[in-house]
Amino acid sequence: MSQEQLAEKLEISVKHLSTLETGKSFVSAELLEKISEILEISPSALFYSAKEKSIDESDLSKIDSIIEEEFQKATIAAKIRIHKMKI
């Protein structure tokens, strides 16, 4: 899949995708989840490279749990902040 195709599926610009790929900006939890769904891989797989130590299924499961917990915390925090806006 090309960078343009992925950006289109993510509904972001190619420039934004490029800044994420190069580490110039951070990915949101929501976008991370969307990327993993489109690529059909676990979120933890996005943080692994072949140059790093070998990661087994147990490690991947733990990483996925941490990502899920942090996503849930971020979602709750965002809802609380929105609720406080009283819109």
Secondary structure, 3 states (H helix, E strand, C coil): CCHHHHHHHHCCCHHHHHHHHCCCCCCCHHHHHHHHHHHCCCHHHHHCCCCCCCCCHHHHHHHHHHHHHHHHHHHHHHHHHHHHHCC
